């Protein structure tokens, strides 16, 4: 065992301007056994050893009682139902755990990069503006990949189900052709109709309403990059597009973005930064003075993101949908499924797509100008 002792060392260094006290560790290794070892208990004559021994005697009687109960109930000393549960897909668990452990070795590579001076370990970090932007962008990206992963992941399950239904359909079709019994033919025809309907439903789910994009042909880098650019958190195979991009609209939204950012800068520089709580002013007074400027900043940030930036990217990507401040994306699609899952990005959460609730048919195809 290792015992770590620490001493405080005063060191003045520009890298530790915020924390001038460094802790230097002295590691001293001393042999130390477990308090529950039999040798330790005998050597120290620990009175706890009686309770320790009593515990294991009680456990022995407990095991005998359990084995007798199982023998009367299932005819065996041990019921193996739980064993079958935790041994299921044991190889997959071992392989996943090995990959997880192997992934920890990336820290060795990272520390070698740090030791060569390519990356600084102690970095001053970003100011609060950069940190806030990065956190918000990270959240939106997580929502996007969540929608992308679960949508296509559920489609992969439907692919397996589709293969099974097609085999069942071919089998029923063969039996129907071979049988001469009318009753059997009627039953087989009914089952064929149901199976065919299920196949059609799944096939309709695995392609876009226009039929131009289907799974798994949509799993391309270009399709994913297009999804990243479009201002929505809900993944679709394809989105309705306009014929052209309106340059003046792009210029208007870009100019609005710059103008709103200028207002944000002036408000922050004039009314927030000078009022940051300090030793000369109480926190309550500073909070009251900053409450209105912070509210103005919140409204301006809301406007610059959802009215300026989102509409700018919607126009650049030729998206038909118009992003509004009050209702989010207003979907022009007329099919039931698209209207059901194409929810507002402004709500700031990704819709969990339940493929089992997809309607049996599509009313109309996607309208593409």
C-alpha angles and dihedrals in degrees: 000000000000126000116203120208123185134204128188117241122189109223128168112211133147089232089061101040091132095046116033095174115086124190116221114197125215111196114204118184117214129173109249127168130204118272089227096056113115092229092053093049093049092047097047095035088227111195088214091073091081092059089043091055092044090054093057092045088054090048090053092054089044091056092048091050092048093048091051091049092050091048091056094043106040103007095249135089092235128034107225098197092099091044090055089050099053093038093056111117090356092158091055090051092049091048093048092048091049091051090049091052091045090052090061089067088073085081088067090055090046093051091048088055089049092048090055090054096244091122126029114231096204106050123175091229133218126303116253093266094058091041092052093049093048093049093049092046091048091053092051092048091050089053091050095051089044091057092042094048098045095043094053092036091057089047089056088057089050089052090059090047091049092054090051092050092049091053090048091049093051090048093050091046091054093048091049092054094047098046122085096186111109094209091051091047092051092051092045091048091053092049090046090054093050093047092048090051091051090049092051091049093052093044090052089052092052096060137050119263090254091050093230097112127039140167127303093011088070092066096098133123091240092054092049092046089051089052091051092054096047112088098239135098095210117084121227132175089243139347131224112265137204123234095244144002116255106228094196091052090051090049091048094052093043090051090047089052092053093044094049091047089053089054090049091051095049093047093048095043094047107034109021112035095049090050098052107136114266139167090271094057132045121246092237094055092046090048092053092048093049098042096087096041089050091051090051090050091050092053092045092049090048090051096045093050104041102028103032111025098034093048090045092056091042089057094043090053091045091240113173094208116096116222111221130190094231105037108022117222112001105212116221091191115119100199117101097232095053093048089050099054104026094089129166119290088205090073087071098222133095119243113239104230115222106198091188090070095053110127120255096247141011117245099207138358124255112284109234118181 
